[in-house]
Amino acid sequence: MLSLTDMWRAAGGEDGKRPARWRELPGTSEFVSHIAGTIGKSDSECFQSLNESGTWHTWAHWQISMAYAMKE
């Protein structure tokens, strides 16, 4: 799994591009469902949220992380 939060911060950390906002998009849900079905996991198993040093981080399966990295 890769950190979407770290990617977001490295790209400038714009509020409108937070991982949580990206996850709410209809296209994201469809993509995640497709990847989950392909790898034999549930949608929720493709993500993990962890509180690290008082800050929440969103982690995702590497294929989902690459899609997040390529978004506009």
PQR file of N, CA, C, O and H, with PARSE charges and radii, in Angstrom:
ATOM      1  N   MET A   1       0.843  -1.177   0.000 -0.4000 1.5000
ATOM      2  CA  MET A   1       0.000   0.000   0.000 -0.0000 2.0000
ATOM      3  C   MET A   1       0.889   1.241   0.000  0.5500 1.7000
ATOM      4  O   MET A   1       1.984   1.242   0.563 -0.5500 1.4000
ATOM      5  N   LEU A   2       0.397   2.287  -0.639 -0.4000 1.5000
ATOM      6  CA  LEU A   2       1.117   3.555  -0.717 -0.0000 2.0000
ATOM      7  C   LEU A   2       0.295   4.657  -0.066  0.5500 1.7000
ATOM      8  O   LEU A   2      -0.933   4.583  -0.033 -0.5500 1.4000
ATOM      9  H   LEU A   2      -0.492   2.286  -1.097  0.4000 1.0000
ATOM     10  N   SER A   3       0.962   5.664   0.444 -0.4000 1.5000
ATOM     11  CA  SER A   3       0.294   6.754   1.144 -0.0000 2.0000
ATOM     12  C   SER A   3      -0.224   7.818   0.177  0.5500 1.7000
ATOM     13  O   SER A   3       0.554   8.515  -0.474 -0.5500 1.4000
ATOM     14  H   SER A   3       1.960   5.723   0.417  0.4000 1.0000
ATOM     15  N   LEU A   4      -1.547   7.929   0.096 -0.4000 1.5000
ATOM     16  CA  LEU A   4      -2.152   8.999  -0.703 -0.0000 2.0000
ATOM     17  C   LEU A   4      -1.895  10.348  -0.041  0.5500 1.7000
ATOM     18  O   LEU A   4      -1.759  11.363  -0.724 -0.5500 1.4000
ATOM     19  H   LEU A   4      -2.179   7.363   0.625  0.4000 1.0000
ATOM     20  N   THR A   5      -1.831  10.359   1.275 -0.4000 1.5000
ATOM     21  CA  THR A   5      -1.590  11.597   2.018 -0.0000 2.0000
ATOM     22  C   THR A   5      -0.219  12.160   1.686  0.5500 1.7000
ATOM     23  O   THR A   5      -0.083  13.367   1.484 -0.5500 1.4000
ATOM     24  H   THR A   5      -1.942   9.534   1.830  0.4000 1.0000
ATOM     25  N   ASP A   6       0.798  11.312   1.626 -0.4000 1.5000
ATOM     26  CA  ASP A   6       2.136  11.783   1.273 -0.0000 2.0000
ATOM     27  C   ASP A   6       2.184  12.306  -0.153  0.5500 1.7000
ATOM     28  O   ASP A   6       2.856  13.300  -0.430 -0.5500 1.4000
ATOM     29  H   ASP A   6       0.687  10.332   1.790  0.4000 1.0000
ATOM     30  N   MET A   7       1.472  11.639  -1.060 -0.4000 1.5000
ATOM     31  CA  MET A   7       1.416  12.109  -2.453 -0.0000 2.0000
ATOM     32  C   MET A   7       0.753  13.484  -2.513  0.5500 1.7000
ATOM     33  O   MET A   7       1.229  14.386  -3.202 -0.5500 1.4000
ATOM     34  H   MET A   7       0.927  10.832  -0.835  0.4000 1.0000
ATOM     35  N   TRP A   8      -0.344  13.629  -1.785 -0.4000 1.5000
ATOM     36  CA  TRP A   8      -1.081  14.889  -1.755 -0.0000 2.0000
ATOM     37  C   TRP A   8      -0.193  16.018  -1.224  0.5500 1.7000
ATOM     38  O   TRP A   8      -0.163  17.110  -1.793 -0.5500 1.4000
ATOM     39  H   TRP A   8      -0.731  12.896  -1.225  0.4000 1.0000
ATOM     40  N   ARG A   9       0.516  15.754  -0.150 -0.4000 1.5000
ATOM     41  CA  ARG A   9       1.407  16.773   0.415 -0.0000 2.0000
ATOM     42  C   ARG A   9       2.534  17.126  -0.552  0.5500 1.7000
ATOM     43  O   ARG A   9       2.872  18.300  -0.703 -0.5500 1.4000
ATOM     44  H   ARG A   9       0.491  14.868   0.312  0.4000 1.0000
ATOM     45  N   ALA A  10       3.111  16.132  -1.199 -0.4000 1.5000
ATOM     46  CA  ALA A  10       4.207  16.373  -2.147 -0.0000 2.0000
ATOM     47  C   ALA A  10       3.744  17.210  -3.336  0.5500 1.7000
ATOM     48  O   ALA A  10       4.536  17.934  -3.937 -0.5500 1.4000
ATOM     49  H   ALA A  10       2.836  15.179  -1.076  0.4000 1.0000
ATOM     50  N   ALA A  11       2.459  17.108  -3.672 -0.4000 1.5000
ATOM     51  CA  ALA A  11       1.906  17.865  -4.803 -0.0000 2.0000
ATOM     52  C   ALA A  11       1.422  19.257  -4.402  0.5500 1.7000
ATOM     53  O   ALA A  11       0.862  19.975  -5.231 -0.5500 1.4000
ATOM     54  H   ALA A  11       1.815  16.520  -3.183  0.4000 1.0000
ATOM     55  N   GLY A  12       1.626  19.642  -3.161 -0.4000 1.5000
ATOM     56  CA  GLY A  12       1.246  20.989  -2.734 -0.0000 2.0000
ATOM     57  C   GLY A  12       0.165  21.044  -1.678  0.5500 1.7000
ATOM     58  O   GLY A  12      -0.039  22.094  -1.069 -0.5500 1.4000
ATOM     59  H   GLY A  12       2.081  19.059  -2.488  0.4000 1.0000
ATOM     60  N   GLY A  13      -0.529  19.957  -1.444 -0.4000 1.5000
ATOM     61  CA  GLY A  13      -1.516  19.886  -0.374 -0.0000 2.0000
ATOM     62  C   GLY A  13      -2.731  20.776  -0.525  0.5500 1.7000
ATOM     63  O   GLY A  13      -3.241  21.292   0.471 -0.5500 1.4000
ATOM     64  H   GLY A  13      -0.363  19.104  -1.939  0.4000 1.0000
ATOM     65  N   GLU A  14      -3.216  20.974  -1.761 -0.4000 1.5000
ATOM     66  CA  GLU A  14      -4.421  21.785  -1.965 -0.0000 2.0000
ATOM     67  C   GLU A  14      -5.628  21.086  -1.329  0.5500 1.7000
ATOM     68  O   GLU A  14      -5.823  19.884  -1.509 -0.5500 1.4000
ATOM     69  H   GLU A  14      -2.802  20.555  -2.569  0.4000 1.0000
ATOM     70  N   ASP A  15      -6.427  21.844  -0.591 -0.4000 1.5000
ATOM     71  CA  ASP A  15      -7.556  21.280   0.138 -0.0000 2.0000
ATOM     72  C   ASP A  15      -8.520  20.525  -0.775  0.5500 1.7000
ATOM     73  O   ASP A  15      -9.012  19.462  -0.397 -0.5500 1.4000
ATOM     74  H   ASP A  15      -6.269  22.820  -0.445  0.4000 1.0000
ATOM     75  N   GLY A  16      -8.794  21.042  -1.944 -0.4000 1.5000
ATOM     76  CA  GLY A  16      -9.740  20.417  -2.860 -0.0000 2.0000
ATOM     77  C   GLY A  16      -9.248  19.114  -3.464  0.5500 1.7000
ATOM     78  O   GLY A  16     -10.018  18.402  -4.109 -0.5500 1.4000
ATOM     79  H   GLY A  16      -8.395  21.906  -2.251  0.4000 1.0000
ATOM     80  N   LYS A  17      -7.976  18.793  -3.265 -0.4000 1.5000
ATOM     81  CA  LYS A  17      -7.410  17.569  -3.843 -0.0000 2.0000
ATOM     82  C   LYS A  17      -7.031  16.539  -2.782  0.5500 1.7000
ATOM     83  O   LYS A  17      -6.266  15.610  -3.043 -0.5500 1.4000
ATOM     84  H   LYS A  17      -7.351  19.371  -2.741  0.4000 1.0000
ATOM     85  N   ARG A  18      -7.584  16.722  -1.576 -0.4000 1.5000
ATOM     86  CA  ARG A  18      -7.325  15.757  -0.494 -0.0000 2.0000
ATOM     87  C   ARG A  18      -7.764  14.350  -0.924  0.5500 1.7000
ATOM     88  O   ARG A  18      -8.716  14.207  -1.691 -0.5500 1.4000
ATOM     89  H   ARG A  18      -8.206  17.476  -1.364  0.4000 1.0000
ATOM     90  N   PRO A  19      -7.080  13.323  -0.437 -0.5600 1.5000
ATOM     91  CA  PRO A  19      -7.487  11.951  -0.762  0.2800 2.0000
ATOM     92  C   PRO A  19      -8.949  11.659  -0.428  0.5500 1.7000
ATOM     93  O   PRO A  19      -9.622  10.960  -1.186 -0.5500 1.4000
ATOM     94  N   ALA A  20      -9.447  12.173   0.677 -0.4000 1.5000
ATOM     95  CA  ALA A  20     -10.844  11.921   1.054 -0.0000 2.0000
ATOM     96  C   ALA A  20     -11.807  12.495   0.018  0.5500 1.7000
ATOM     97  O   ALA A  20     -12.828  11.874  -0.278 -0.5500 1.4000
ATOM     98  H   ALA A  20      -8.901  12.742   1.292  0.4000 1.0000
ATOM     99  N   ARG A  21     -11.508  13.644  -0.526 -0.4000 1.5000
ATOM    100  CA  ARG A  21     -12.377  14.244  -1.559 -0.0000 2.0000
ATOM    101  C   ARG A  21     -12.327  13.422  -2.843  0.5500 1.7000
ATOM    102  O   ARG A  21     -13.351  13.224  -3.496 -0.5500 1.4000
ATOM    103  H   ARG A  21     -10.679  14.148  -0.285  0.4000 1.0000
ATOM    104  N   TRP A  22     -11.140  12.946  -3.203 -0.4000 1.5000
ATOM    105  CA  TRP A  22     -10.980  12.131  -4.403 -0.0000 2.0000
ATOM    106  C   TRP A  22     -11.778  10.839  -4.280  0.5500 1.7000
ATOM    107  O   TRP A  22     -12.375  10.374  -5.251 -0.5500 1.4000
ATOM    108  H   TRP A  22     -10.308  13.107  -2.672  0.4000 1.0000
ATOM    109  N   ARG A  23     -11.784  10.262  -3.083 -0.4000 1.5000
ATOM    110  CA  ARG A  23     -12.509   9.008  -2.867 -0.0000 2.0000
ATOM    111  C   ARG A  23     -14.006   9.174  -3.043  0.5500 1.7000
ATOM    112  O   ARG A  23     -14.695   8.197  -3.335 -0.5500 1.4000
ATOM    113  H   ARG A  23     -11.299  10.639  -2.294  0.4000 1.0000
ATOM    114  N   GLU A  24     -14.533  10.383  -2.875 -0.4000 1.5000
ATOM    115  CA  GLU A  24     -15.970  10.636  -2.992 -0.0000 2.0000
ATOM    116  C   GLU A  24     -16.448  10.758  -4.438  0.5500 1.7000
ATOM    117  O   GLU A  24     -17.654  10.726  -4.685 -0.5500 1.4000
ATOM    118  H   GLU A  24     -13.973  11.177  -2.637  0.4000 1.0000
ATOM    119  N   LEU A  25     -15.540  10.894  -5.386 -0.4000 1.5000
ATOM    120  CA  LEU A  25     -15.930  11.067  -6.786 -0.0000 2.0000
ATOM    121  C   LEU A  25     -16.518   9.775  -7.353  0.5500 1.7000
ATOM    122  O   LEU A  25     -16.021   8.688  -7.059 -0.5500 1.4000
ATOM    123  H   LEU A  25     -14.561  10.920  -5.185  0.4000 1.0000
ATOM    124  N   PRO A  26     -17.579   9.887  -8.170 -0.5600 1.5000
ATOM    125  CA  PRO A  26     -18.202   8.685  -8.740  0.2800 2.0000
ATOM    126  C   PRO A  26     -17.221   7.824  -9.539  0.5500 1.7000
ATOM    127  O   PRO A  26     -17.257   6.598  -9.444 -0.5500 1.4000
ATOM    128  N   GLY A  27     -16.373   8.438 -10.302 -0.4000 1.5000
ATOM    129  CA  GLY A  27     -15.410   7.680 -11.098 -0.0000 2.0000
ATOM    130  C   GLY A  27     -14.431   6.906 -10.237  0.5500 1.7000
ATOM    131  O   GLY A  27     -13.996   5.814 -10.604 -0.5500 1.4000
ATOM    132  H   GLY A  27     -16.344   9.434 -10.379  0.4000 1.0000
ATOM    133  N   THR A  28     -14.088   7.469  -9.098 -0.4000 1.5000
ATOM    134  CA  THR A  28     -13.181   6.785  -8.178 -0.0000 2.0000
ATOM    135  C   THR A  28     -13.838   5.527  -7.630  0.5500 1.7000
ATOM    136  O   THR A  28     -13.212   4.469  -7.571 -0.5500 1.4000
ATOM    137  H   THR A  28     -14.441   8.355  -8.799  0.4000 1.0000
ATOM    138  N   SER A  29     -15.087   5.642  -7.234 -0.4000 1.5000
ATOM    139  CA  SER A  29     -15.818   4.481  -6.690 -0.0000 2.0000
ATOM    140  C   SER A  29     -15.871   3.342  -7.700  0.5500 1.7000
ATOM    141  O   SER A  29     -15.662   2.181  -7.346 -0.5500 1.4000
ATOM    142  H   SER A  29     -15.595   6.502  -7.282  0.4000 1.0000
ATOM    143  N   GLU A  30     -16.149   3.674  -8.951 -0.4000 1.5000
ATOM    144  CA  GLU A  30     -16.211   2.653  -9.996 -0.0000 2.0000
ATOM    145  C   GLU A  30     -14.851   2.003 -10.196  0.5500 1.7000
ATOM    146  O   GLU A  30     -14.755   0.782 -10.315 -0.5500 1.4000
ATOM    147  H   GLU A  30     -16.318   4.617  -9.238  0.4000 1.0000
ATOM    148  N   PHE A  31     -13.800   2.814 -10.233 -0.4000 1.5000
ATOM    149  CA  PHE A  31     -12.454   2.297 -10.424 -0.0000 2.0000
ATOM    150  C   PHE A  31     -12.047   1.389  -9.264  0.5500 1.7000
ATOM    151  O   PHE A  31     -11.511   0.302  -9.479 -0.5500 1.4000
ATOM    152  H   PHE A  31     -13.878   3.806 -10.136  0.4000 1.0000
ATOM    153  N   VAL A  32     -12.300   1.833  -8.047 -0.4000 1.5000
ATOM    154  CA  VAL A  32     -11.947   1.046  -6.862 -0.0000 2.0000
ATOM    155  C   VAL A  32     -12.709  -0.282  -6.871  0.5500 1.7000
ATOM    156  O   VAL A  32     -12.130  -1.320  -6.549 -0.5500 1.4000
ATOM    157  H   VAL A  32     -12.736   2.716  -7.872  0.4000 1.0000
ATOM    158  N   SER A  33     -13.962  -0.267  -7.224 -0.4000 1.5000
ATOM    159  CA  SER A  33     -14.743  -1.504  -7.294 -0.0000 2.0000
ATOM    160  C   SER A  33     -14.146  -2.471  -8.313  0.5500 1.7000
ATOM    161  O   SER A  33     -14.084  -3.678  -8.076 -0.5500 1.4000
ATOM    162  H   SER A  33     -14.432   0.576  -7.485  0.4000 1.0000
ATOM    163  N   HIS A  34     -13.715  -1.937  -9.430 -0.4000 1.5000
ATOM    164  CA  HIS A  34     -13.093  -2.771 -10.462 -0.0000 2.0000
ATOM    165  C   HIS A  34     -11.792  -3.393  -9.950  0.5500 1.7000
ATOM    166  O   HIS A  34     -11.576  -4.595 -10.100 -0.5500 1.4000
ATOM    167  H   HIS A  34     -13.765  -0.957  -9.622  0.4000 1.0000
ATOM    168  N   ILE A  35     -10.934  -2.580  -9.351 -0.4000 1.5000
ATOM    169  CA  ILE A  35      -9.663  -3.088  -8.825 -0.0000 2.0000
ATOM    170  C   ILE A  35      -9.924  -4.108  -7.718  0.5500 1.7000
ATOM    171  O   ILE A  35      -9.296  -5.166  -7.687 -0.5500 1.4000
ATOM    172  H   ILE A  35     -11.110  -1.603  -9.229  0.4000 1.0000
ATOM    173  N   ALA A  36     -10.839  -3.798  -6.819 -0.4000 1.5000
ATOM    174  CA  ALA A  36     -11.161  -4.708  -5.713 -0.0000 2.0000
ATOM    175  C   ALA A  36     -11.614  -6.068  -6.248  0.5500 1.7000
ATOM    176  O   ALA A  36     -11.174  -7.108  -5.758 -0.5500 1.4000
ATOM    177  H   ALA A  36     -11.350  -2.938  -6.844  0.4000 1.0000
ATOM    178  N   GLY A  37     -12.485  -6.057  -7.241 -0.4000 1.5000
ATOM    179  CA  GLY A  37     -12.956  -7.308  -7.832 -0.0000 2.0000
ATOM    180  C   GLY A  37     -11.836  -8.079  -8.506  0.5500 1.7000
ATOM    181  O   GLY A  37     -11.795  -9.308  -8.448 -0.5500 1.4000
ATOM    182  H   GLY A  37     -12.842  -5.212  -7.639  0.4000 1.0000
ATOM    183  N   THR A  38     -10.930  -7.358  -9.144 -0.4000 1.5000
ATOM    184  CA  THR A  38      -9.808  -7.989  -9.835 -0.0000 2.0000
ATOM    185  C   THR A  38      -8.850  -8.679  -8.868  0.5500 1.7000
ATOM    186  O   THR A  38      -8.332  -9.756  -9.162 -0.5500 1.4000
ATOM    187  H   THR A  38     -10.963  -6.360  -9.191  0.4000 1.0000
ATOM    188  N   ILE A  39      -8.619  -8.060  -7.724 -0.4000 1.5000
ATOM    189  CA  ILE A  39      -7.659  -8.624  -6.764 -0.0000 2.0000
ATOM    190  C   ILE A  39      -8.327  -9.463  -5.675  0.5500 1.7000
ATOM    191  O   ILE A  39      -7.649  -9.996  -4.797 -0.5500 1.4000
ATOM    192  H   ILE A  39      -9.040  -7.185  -7.485  0.4000 1.0000
ATOM    193  N   GLY A  40      -9.654  -9.582  -5.730 -0.4000 1.5000
ATOM    194  CA  GLY A  40     -10.379 -10.424  -4.784 -0.0000 2.0000
ATOM    195  C   GLY A  40     -10.508  -9.853  -3.381  0.5500 1.7000
ATOM    196  O   GLY A  40     -10.476 -10.591  -2.396 -0.5500 1.4000
ATOM    197  H   GLY A  40     -10.205  -9.150  -6.443  0.4000 1.0000
ATOM    198  N   LYS A  41     -10.653  -8.541  -3.294 -0.4000 1.5000
ATOM    199  CA  LYS A  41     -10.838  -7.884  -1.999 -0.0000 2.0000
ATOM    200  C   LYS A  41     -12.081  -7.012  -2.054  0.5500 1.7000
ATOM    201  O   LYS A  41     -12.618  -6.750  -3.130 -0.5500 1.4000
ATOM    202  H   LYS A  41     -10.679  -7.942  -4.094  0.4000 1.0000
ATOM    203  N   SER A  42     -12.533  -6.565  -0.895 -0.4000 1.5000
ATOM    204  CA  SER A  42     -13.655  -5.620  -0.862 -0.0000 2.0000
ATOM    205  C   SER A  42     -13.103  -4.218  -1.120  0.5500 1.7000
ATOM    206  O   SER A  42     -11.899  -3.986  -1.012 -0.5500 1.4000
ATOM    207  H   SER A  42     -12.096  -6.778  -0.021  0.4000 1.0000
ATOM    208  N   ASP A  43     -13.990  -3.291  -1.460 -0.4000 1.5000
ATOM    209  CA  ASP A  43     -13.573  -1.905  -1.681 -0.0000 2.0000
ATOM    210  C   ASP A  43     -12.854  -1.352  -0.452  0.5500 1.7000
ATOM    211  O   ASP A  43     -11.827  -0.683  -0.572 -0.5500 1.4000
ATOM    212  H   ASP A  43     -14.968  -3.479  -1.547  0.4000 1.0000
ATOM    213  N   SER A  44     -13.402  -1.636   0.728 -0.4000 1.5000
ATOM    214  CA  SER A  44     -12.814  -1.088   1.947 -0.0000 2.0000
ATOM    215  C   SER A  44     -11.442  -1.691   2.252  0.5500 1.7000
ATOM    216  O   SER A  44     -10.625  -1.042   2.904 -0.5500 1.4000
ATOM    217  H   SER A  44     -14.236  -2.179   0.825  0.4000 1.0000
ATOM    218  N   GLU A  45     -11.174  -2.900   1.801 -0.4000 1.5000
ATOM    219  CA  GLU A  45      -9.860  -3.509   2.023 -0.0000 2.0000
ATOM    220  C   GLU A  45      -8.772  -2.884   1.159  0.5500 1.7000
ATOM    221  O   GLU A  45      -7.585  -3.101   1.402 -0.5500 1.4000
ATOM    222  H   GLU A  45     -11.838  -3.427   1.270  0.4000 1.0000
ATOM    223  N   CYS A  46      -9.165  -2.120   0.162 -0.4000 1.5000
ATOM    224  CA  CYS A  46      -8.190  -1.469  -0.723 -0.0000 2.0000
ATOM    225  C   CYS A  46      -7.662  -0.176  -0.121  0.5500 1.7000
ATOM    226  O   CYS A  46      -6.733   0.422  -0.664 -0.5500 1.4000
ATOM    227  H   CYS A  46     -10.129  -1.944  -0.036  0.4000 1.0000
ATOM    228  N   PHE A  47      -8.236   0.262   0.986 -0.4000 1.5000
ATOM    229  CA  PHE A  47      -7.829   1.489   1.665 -0.0000 2.0000
ATOM    230  C   PHE A  47      -7.559   1.202   3.134  0.5500 1.7000
ATOM    231  O   PHE A  47      -8.086   0.250   3.710 -0.5500 1.4000
ATOM    232  H   PHE A  47      -8.991  -0.224   1.426  0.4000 1.0000
ATOM    233  N   GLN A  48      -6.730   2.044   3.721 -0.4000 1.5000
ATOM    234  CA  GLN A  48      -6.486   1.973   5.155 -0.0000 2.0000
ATOM    235  C   GLN A  48      -6.222   3.386   5.643  0.5500 1.7000
ATOM    236  O   GLN A  48      -5.473   4.132   5.012 -0.5500 1.4000
ATOM    237  H   GLN A  48      -6.301   2.818   3.254  0.4000 1.0000
ATOM    238  N   SER A  49      -6.823   3.755   6.747 -0.4000 1.5000
ATOM    239  CA  SER A  49      -6.588   5.058   7.359 -0.0000 2.0000
ATOM    240  C   SER A  49      -5.904   4.834   8.702  0.5500 1.7000
ATOM    241  O   SER A  49      -6.368   4.048   9.528 -0.5500 1.4000
ATOM    242  H   SER A  49      -7.431   3.149   7.260  0.4000 1.0000
ATOM    243  N   LEU A  50      -4.805   5.530   8.901 -0.4000 1.5000
ATOM    244  CA  LEU A  50      -4.024   5.382  10.122 -0.0000 2.0000
ATOM    245  C   LEU A  50      -3.733   6.737  10.725  0.5500 1.7000
ATOM    246  O   LEU A  50      -3.495   7.710  10.009 -0.5500 1.4000
ATOM    247  H   LEU A  50      -4.428   6.168   8.229  0.4000 1.0000
ATOM    248  N   ASN A  51      -3.751   6.796  12.039 -0.4000 1.5000
ATOM    249  CA  ASN A  51      -3.385   8.019  12.747 -0.0000 2.0000
ATOM    250  C   ASN A  51      -1.907   7.896  13.111  0.5500 1.7000
ATOM    251  O   ASN A  51      -1.534   7.120  13.991 -0.5500 1.4000
ATOM    252  H   ASN A  51      -3.944   6.005  12.620  0.4000 1.0000
ATOM    253  N   GLU A  52      -1.081   8.666  12.426 -0.4000 1.5000
ATOM    254  CA  GLU A  52       0.363   8.633  12.648 -0.0000 2.0000
ATOM    255  C   GLU A  52       0.795   9.960  13.240  0.5500 1.7000
ATOM    256  O   GLU A  52       0.701  10.999  12.586 -0.5500 1.4000
ATOM    257  H   GLU A  52      -1.384   9.296  11.711  0.4000 1.0000
ATOM    258  N   SER A  53       1.260   9.929  14.456 -0.4000 1.5000
ATOM    259  CA  SER A  53       1.749  11.136  15.142 -0.0000 2.0000
ATOM    260  C   SER A  53       0.685  12.232  15.185  0.5500 1.7000
ATOM    261  O   SER A  53       1.002  13.410  15.018 -0.5500 1.4000
ATOM    262  H   SER A  53       1.336   9.085  14.988  0.4000 1.0000
ATOM    263  N   GLY A  54      -0.552  11.858  15.404 -0.4000 1.5000
ATOM    264  CA  GLY A  54      -1.632  12.833  15.514 -0.0000 2.0000
ATOM    265  C   GLY A  54      -2.203  13.304  14.193  0.5500 1.7000
ATOM    266  O   GLY A  54      -3.060  14.187  14.179 -0.5500 1.4000
ATOM    267  H   GLY A  54      -0.809  10.901  15.540  0.4000 1.0000
ATOM    268  N   THR A  55      -1.751  12.736  13.073 -0.4000 1.5000
ATOM    269  CA  THR A  55      -2.222  13.117  11.749 -0.0000 2.0000
ATOM    270  C   THR A  55      -2.756  11.878  11.029  0.5500 1.7000
ATOM    271  O   THR A  55      -2.100  10.837  11.001 -0.5500 1.4000
ATOM    272  H   THR A  55      -1.054  12.018  13.084  0.4000 1.0000
ATOM    273  N   TRP A  56      -3.949  12.000  10.449 -0.4000 1.5000
ATOM    274  CA  TRP A  56      -4.528  10.878   9.712 -0.0000 2.0000
ATOM    275  C   TRP A  56      -3.882  10.749   8.346  0.5500 1.7000
ATOM    276  O   TRP A  56      -3.687  11.743   7.646 -0.5500 1.4000
ATOM    277  H   TRP A  56      -4.482  12.846  10.472  0.4000 1.0000
ATOM    278  N   HIS A  57      -3.553   9.532   7.972 -0.4000 1.5000
ATOM    279  CA  HIS A  57      -2.987   9.213   6.661 -0.0000 2.0000
ATOM    280  C   HIS A  57      -3.890   8.213   5.966  0.5500 1.7000
ATOM    281  O   HIS A  57      -4.404   7.287   6.594 -0.5500 1.4000
ATOM    282  H   HIS A  57      -3.712   8.725   8.540  0.4000 1.0000
ATOM    283  N   THR A  58      -4.082   8.400   4.676 -0.4000 1.5000
ATOM    284  CA  THR A  58      -4.852   7.463   3.874 -0.0000 2.0000
ATOM    285  C   THR A  58      -3.882   6.657   3.020  0.5500 1.7000
ATOM    286  O   THR A  58      -3.070   7.217   2.284 -0.5500 1.4000
ATOM    287  H   THR A  58      -3.664   9.152   4.166  0.4000 1.0000
ATOM    288  N   TRP A  59      -3.978   5.351   3.128 -0.4000 1.5000
ATOM    289  CA  TRP A  59      -3.160   4.430   2.352 -0.0000 2.0000
ATOM    290  C   TRP A  59      -4.068   3.676   1.393  0.5500 1.7000
ATOM    291  O   TRP A  59      -5.233   3.430   1.704 -0.5500 1.4000
ATOM    292  H   TRP A  59      -4.638   4.896   3.726  0.4000 1.0000
ATOM    293  N   ALA A  60      -3.538   3.303   0.219 -0.4000 1.5000
ATOM    294  CA  ALA A  60      -4.347   2.575  -0.754 -0.0000 2.0000
ATOM    295  C   ALA A  60      -3.492   1.544  -1.490  0.5500 1.7000
ATOM    296  O   ALA A  60      -2.267   1.645  -1.552 -0.5500 1.4000
ATOM    297  H   ALA A  60      -2.591   3.502  -0.033  0.4000 1.0000
ATOM    298  N   HIS A  61      -4.176   0.564  -2.037 -0.4000 1.5000
ATOM    299  CA  HIS A  61      -3.535  -0.446  -2.890 -0.0000 2.0000
ATOM    300  C   HIS A  61      -2.723   0.296  -3.954  0.5500 1.7000
ATOM    301  O   HIS A  61      -3.112   1.381  -4.388 -0.5500 1.4000
ATOM    302  H   HIS A  61      -5.172   0.482  -1.987  0.4000 1.0000
ATOM    303  N   TRP A  62      -1.612  -0.279  -4.367 -0.4000 1.5000
ATOM    304  CA  TRP A  62      -0.708   0.450  -5.262 -0.0000 2.0000
ATOM    305  C   TRP A  62      -1.374   0.868  -6.568  0.5500 1.7000
ATOM    306  O   TRP A  62      -1.064   1.944  -7.081 -0.5500 1.4000
ATOM    307  H   TRP A  62      -1.296  -1.159  -4.014  0.4000 1.0000
ATOM    308  N   GLN A  63      -2.274   0.062  -7.126 -0.4000 1.5000
ATOM    309  CA  GLN A  63      -2.915   0.449  -8.389 -0.0000 2.0000
ATOM    310  C   GLN A  63      -3.840   1.655  -8.189  0.5500 1.7000
ATOM    311  O   GLN A  63      -3.928   2.523  -9.058 -0.5500 1.4000
ATOM    312  H   GLN A  63      -2.526  -0.811  -6.709  0.4000 1.0000
ATOM    313  N   ILE A  64      -4.510   1.706  -7.072 -0.4000 1.5000
ATOM    314  CA  ILE A  64      -5.372   2.841  -6.762 -0.0000 2.0000
ATOM    315  C   ILE A  64      -4.517   4.078  -6.499  0.5500 1.7000
ATOM    316  O   ILE A  64      -4.872   5.184  -6.905 -0.5500 1.4000
ATOM    317  H   ILE A  64      -4.439   1.002  -6.366  0.4000 1.0000
ATOM    318  N   SER A  65      -3.398   3.884  -5.822 -0.4000 1.5000
ATOM    319  CA  SER A  65      -2.476   4.993  -5.548 -0.0000 2.0000
ATOM    320  C   SER A  65      -1.938   5.607  -6.835  0.5500 1.7000
ATOM    321  O   SER A  65      -1.787   6.825  -6.929 -0.5500 1.4000
ATOM    322  H   SER A  65      -3.109   2.985  -5.492  0.4000 1.0000
ATOM    323  N   MET A  66      -1.654   4.776  -7.815 -0.4000 1.5000
ATOM    324  CA  MET A  66      -1.147   5.298  -9.093 -0.0000 2.0000
ATOM    325  C   MET A  66      -2.221   6.124  -9.800  0.5500 1.7000
ATOM    326  O   MET A  66      -1.910   7.139 -10.423 -0.5500 1.4000
ATOM    327  H   MET A  66      -1.777   3.786  -7.739  0.4000 1.0000
ATOM    328  N   ALA A  67      -3.475   5.698  -9.708 -0.4000 1.5000
ATOM    329  CA  ALA A  67      -4.570   6.484 -10.299 -0.0000 2.0000
ATOM    330  C   ALA A  67      -4.701   7.819  -9.596  0.5500 1.7000
ATOM    331  O   ALA A  67      -4.925   8.842 -10.243 -0.5500 1.4000
ATOM    332  H   ALA A  67      -3.727   4.874  -9.202  0.4000 1.0000
ATOM    333  N   TYR A  68      -4.565   7.823  -8.284 -0.4000 1.5000
ATOM    334  CA  TYR A  68      -4.628   9.076  -7.524 -0.0000 2.0000
ATOM    335  C   TYR A  68      -3.478   9.997  -7.934  0.5500 1.7000
ATOM    336  O   TYR A  68      -3.674  11.201  -8.104 -0.5500 1.4000
ATOM    337  H   TYR A  68      -4.384   6.992  -7.758  0.4000 1.0000
ATOM    338  N   ALA A  69      -2.295   9.437  -8.090 -0.4000 1.5000
ATOM    339  CA  ALA A  69      -1.117  10.237  -8.468 -0.0000 2.0000
ATOM    340  C   ALA A  69      -1.285  10.862  -9.841  0.5500 1.7000
ATOM    341  O   ALA A  69      -0.741  11.937 -10.094 -0.5500 1.4000
ATOM    342  H   ALA A  69      -2.136   8.460  -7.952  0.4000 1.0000
ATOM    343  N   MET A  70      -2.024  10.217 -10.732 -0.4000 1.5000
ATOM    344  CA  MET A  70      -2.165  10.709 -12.103 -0.0000 2.0000
ATOM    345  C   MET A  70      -3.328  11.672 -12.285  0.5500 1.7000
ATOM    346  O   MET A  70      -3.495  12.227 -13.370 -0.5500 1.4000
ATOM    347  H   MET A  70      -2.467   9.344 -10.526  0.4000 1.0000
ATOM    348  N   LYS A  71      -4.138  11.884 -11.251 -0.4000 1.5000
ATOM    349  CA  LYS A  71      -5.286  12.789 -11.378 -0.0000 2.0000
ATOM    350  C   LYS A  71      -4.800  14.226 -11.610  0.5500 1.7000
ATOM    351  O   LYS A  71      -3.647  14.567 -11.343 -0.5500 1.4000
ATOM    352  H   LYS A  71      -4.003  11.433 -10.369  0.4000 1.0000
ATOM    353  N   GLU A  72      -5.692  15.026 -12.100 -0.4000 1.5000
ATOM    354  CA  GLU A  72      -5.347  16.438 -12.359 -0.0000 2.0000
ATOM    355  C   GLU A  72      -5.347  17.238 -11.093  0.5500 1.7000
ATOM    356  O   GLU A  72      -5.080  18.439 -11.121 -0.5500 1.4000
ATOM    357  H   GLU A  72      -6.628  14.749 -12.317  0.4000 1.0000
TER
END
